[in-house]
Amino acid sequence: MRSVNPVKKLSTPLIDRRTDGVAMPSTRPVDRPQEALAIAKRYLRCERPLSALVVVLAVVGFLGTFVATSLVPAVVVGVLLTVVARAPIIESRGTVRLRTDEVAESVVDSFTGPIPPILVFQWGIADEIHTGDETVTYRLSYLFGLRSVEVTVDTRTDRTPDGGRRIELELTVGGQPWSTYVVTVDTRDDGTVVEYEYTADRRFGLRRIPQRIVAKRYRDEALEAQGYVVVERDEQYGVAI
């Protein structure tokens, strides 16, 4: 009988084809400024009850109609209230000018990092922050933690014709376009000036109005906590049916 040579063990390490050459998201801790974080938490504590109030009003409308009439009209009213509250009919856009004593390069690092100052109400209330090469994802929970949504920020940078820096932040929620921020950073005699234009890529319904009201109450304070003073703000809202 012929002898069989024993099989030699391969010395080459095995490669996981799923991750070879692909940058996997990191879950390393991100240092969030505590003062801004506290303001974001206050925003959340105010926003959640107000948003829930919209649901309560719809239920009250349904029950009131049921008591006054019967089940069928109550169901019709309930459906109409739900549709009106959720229908994406409102568009928003605007421009904001900020001033800071931080040097331009430091400002650029802040806006291209995992916690851009103008997204404080995203990263400030996130349960988890996952960072990648050019993206960062915030996981936010709601309904007492029963449901969650992921907000992903895709960052791109460029130079402006006058030598400043241009940063574009594209936000998606659950994989769908949400909003875009175009930021320019320039050095002036009185410090560093940041101007950004934001455009909502998705319309929102009336149920989001409480969220906007609360954000308006805390947004300037949250920026000031990070060293930015709001010099000018221009907002535009429109209804598209």
N, C-alpha and C positions, 0 to 999 in steps of 0.2 A: 504494500500500500504506500501511496505517496504521502509524505508529511505535508501538512498544511501550515504555511507561515502564519504566525499570530498577527492579528490586525494591529497596526501601530496607531497609537492615540494621536489625534491631531493636536498640534501645539498652538494652532491659530484660534484665538478666542471667538466664540459665537457672537454674531451681530444681530441685534434686534432690528429687523427690517422695518418695523413700524416707526421707530424713532431715529434711525440712522440718517443723519444729515438734516433732521428737522428740529427746530428750536421748540422745545416743549415749554409750556407755561410754568412759571415759578410761583410758588405760594409763600415765598419768604416774607417775613413781616415787613410792613411798610410803616415808616415813622410818620404819623400824621400829627400836625401841630395841635396841641391840646386845646388851645383857646378856640380855634376855628372848629375843632371837633365838638366842643361843648355847645357852640352855637348851632351846629348842624343837628345835634340831638334835641335841642329846644325846638328847632323847626319841625322835626319829626313828631315830637309830642303834641304840637299844635295841629299839624297837618292831618294826622290820622283821624282824630275825632271829627274834624270838619268834613273830611272826605266821607266818613261813615254817615254823617248827617244827611248827605244826599240820598243815600240808601234808605235812611229812616223816613225822609220826606216822601219817597216813592211808596213805601209801605203804608204810611199814614194816608196818602191819597187813595191807595187801593182799598184800605179798610173803611175809610170814610165813604167812598162810593158804594161799597158793599152794604154798609149799614143804611145808607139813604135810599138805595135802589135794590139791586139784586146781584147775584154772582156774575152774570154775563157782562153787564156794564162795568163792574169792578175789574174784571179781567182785561177788558178793553182799555180802561184807564191805566191800569198797571203796565200793560204792554207799551202804550203810548208814552208814558212817563219814562220807562226804561230806554226806549228808542231815542227820545229827545235828549236824555242825559248822556247817552253813549255815542250818539251820532257825531262823527268827526267833521265838524263844520267850521271850526275856528282856526285861522292861520295866524302865525306870529313871526315877527322878525324885528331886528333892532340893531343899534350900534351903541357901544359904550367906550368911554375914554377913561383910563386910569393913570394915576401917577404914583411913582414909588421912588424911594431913595436907594433902592438896590441897583447895582450895576446891571447893564443890559445882559451880559452873559449869564449872570445868576438868574435873571428873570426868564431867559430862554430855557435854562435848565429846569426851572420850576414848571413852565408850561409844557415842556416835552417829557417831563417825568411822570411817575405813576399817579400823582395827585395834583393836576393843574388847578391853580387857585380858583378859577371861575367855575369849576365843577365840584365845588365843596359840598353841594347837596346831593351829589352822587357818591363820592368816596367817603364823605363824612358819615353816611348812614349805612355804608356797605358792611355786610357780615364778613365777607372775604374779598381780598384783592389779589388777582392773579396777573402777573406781569410777564410780557413776552418781549421780543426784540423791538417791535414798533407798535405794539398794542398793549392795552391793559384792560382787564375785565373786572367789573364790580358785581358781586352777587348780592342782591337785595331781597330780603324776605318780607312778606306781608301776610295778612290774615292770621296773625298770631303764630307765624312761622310755618303755616301749613302750605304756603305757596312761595315761590321765589322767581326772580327774573334776573337775567344777566344783561348788564350794560357794558358794551365794549367800545373802547375809544381807540381809533386808528389815527396815528400822528404822522404828519409829513412836514418837513421844514424846507425853506428855500431862502434866497436872498432877494431883497427888494432892490429896485434900480438905484436908490440912494444909499445903499450899503447896509440898510437895516435888516432885521430878520422877519421872515414871514412863516407863521405856523398855522397849519390846518388841522383841526380836530374833527373827525367824523364819528358821530355816535350812532350806534345801532342798539336796539333793544330787542332781545329775543331773536337776533339775526335780521331784523328789519330796520331800514333807515329811520332815524329819529330826528337828529338835528346836526347842523354843521357850524363850526366856529372858525372864522378866519381871523387870525391874530397877527398884528404887526408890532414889533418892538423897536423903538428908536431912542437914541440918547439926545436929550435936550439940555439947555443950560440949567434948568431947574430940576433936573433929575431924569429918570427914565420914564418914557411915556408908552403906555400900552393901549392900543386901540383894537377893538375886535367887533366884528359883525357876526351876528348869529341868525340863522335861518332854520325854522322848523321844517324838516323834511316830511313830517307827517302832521296832519291836522288833528286837533283834539276836540273832545266833546265838553259839554257844560259841566260834567262831573269833575273835570280837572280844574275848574275855576278856583275852588277853595285852595288847591295846591299852589296855584299861581299867586293868590292873595297872601298866603303865609310866606312864600318865597320872597315876595316883594318886601315883606316886613323885615326879614333877616339878612337879605343878600349883601347889602352895603356893609353891615356890621361884620359879616363873615369875611368880606374882603379886607376890611380895615384890620381885622385880627391877624391877617397874613401880610400886612405892610402895604396895602394898596388903598389909595384914596380915589373915590369916584368923582371925576371932574365933570363928566357930562354923560347923560343917558337918554336915549331916544328909542321908544318902543312903538311898534305898530301892530295893531290887531285888525283882522278882517274876517268876515263871515263868507264862506263859500258853500252854497247849497246846490 
